Amino acid sequence: MVWEDDDEFLAAPIYGQQDVSGESGDDPETDEGAGPGAAEEAWNPMQGFPDGLRAVRVWPGDEGAPGRVRVSLNWREKLRDSRLDHAFFTAFAAMNAVCHTGEHPLPRPAPLPAKAFGDAISWQTLEIVRRERCRIDARMAELTDAMPTRWVGEPAVGSAFGKGVVVTLGLFGHPVSARFDPEWIEGPVRSSELSRGVMTAWRQALKKFRPPRVEFGERELLAREYDKLDRSLLLSFQNGLSL
């Protein structure tokens, strides 16, 4: 397959870095000539996510599969004052921000089973509920530095070309960085080898990836005790009053 140079693509929104592609020899008819507003309106995720200098461009895959990577033919010139590691970090960050943000909301702990307090509501029942609330309140007050509910897991790492390229996936299996051995990358490495190396390392990392687990925080676990108490009291009211 013959790859077109990355300059032929429209620019994507850049996250955390100004797009200075006009200083990198980009095609004025596709970028500068249309104006920044027109380029952003015409861009869509199918055209990939570039870094700010448009030295690299990445595409997301389908359902967790590796996407696609393109390194510009003149990446060395574009990155003369920067690094390829940083270019991939920026491109991956842009892709993840657009395609994957909000995909993994934290779940809540499963509710505890509720049970009525005896047959009918009495003063004794209300006293039991009051004491239980005081107990939960006291435990809540002790949790000043308690860890909140969070995802827990390990990043997955893959490599290629004898660790000349190392790709790291985040907790949810999306690529977050591509690092390159300084000695290897200073050699006669072609852009096609860089693209192939990142894709190979990406695939290797996905083979090692294990989904994260949820670790519920103590506050969230105590909050469901409040919920259980309220639902138990409602069940008791269904049995009538004995005050």
Secondary structure as UniProt FT lines:
FT   HELIX           6..8
FT   HELIX           21..23
FT   TURN            24..25
FT   TURN            28..34
FT   HELIX           36..42
FT   HELIX           45..47
FT   STRAND          49..50
FT   TURN            52..53
FT   STRAND          56..59
FT   TURN            63..64
FT   STRAND          68..71
FT   TURN            73..74
FT   HELIX           75..78
FT   TURN            79..81
FT   HELIX           84..99
FT   TURN            100..102
FT   HELIX           123..142
FT   TURN            144..145
FT   STRAND          150..152
FT   STRAND          156..160
FT   TURN            161..164
FT   STRAND          165..169
FT   TURN            171..172
FT   STRAND          175..180
FT   HELIX           182..185
FT   HELIX           191..208
FT   STRAND          213..215
FT   HELIX           218..237
FT   TURN            238..239
//
